[in-house]
């Protein structure tokens, strides 16, 4: 058993034990998060199957040339989409395990940065105007600054008082 599974099982057990003491809203929150988690897991499974069914014929047919810009964009665009979905699901699972609250700002910022990275990977530079590229770059820099500020705040909070 992986260490995370042991922790996951104990936290699930703790959630079950605390269920009678939860407010109606806390119970509702837990159920919604579980349903969302299942839906996202299903979407991820379907996306992985689609990725595999698209890549295997290309690999077997010798048409998969990762140096081809269009193939690279399509392949890594699909992979980045899966990574974003996995990170999103992971952030939701933390709520189910009662490890963290509903909104984790750093996680949301990192998911947004992943989404922007994906956009830059699949972006066709020749057909995209400069203003759009500048706006995406500005959003990336802004998210990076916000992430840094949030991390600094968290680091200060976690340091013991001297």
Buried (B, 14 or more C-beta within 10 A) or exposed (E): EEEEEEEBEEBEEEBEEEEEEBEEEBEEBBEEBBEBBEEBBEBBEEBBEEBEEBBEEBEEEEEBEEEEEEBBBBBBBBBBBBBBBBBBBEBBBBBBBBEEEEEBBBBBBBBBBBBBBBBEBBBEEEEEEEEEEEEBEEBBEEBEEBBEEBEEEEEEEEEEEE
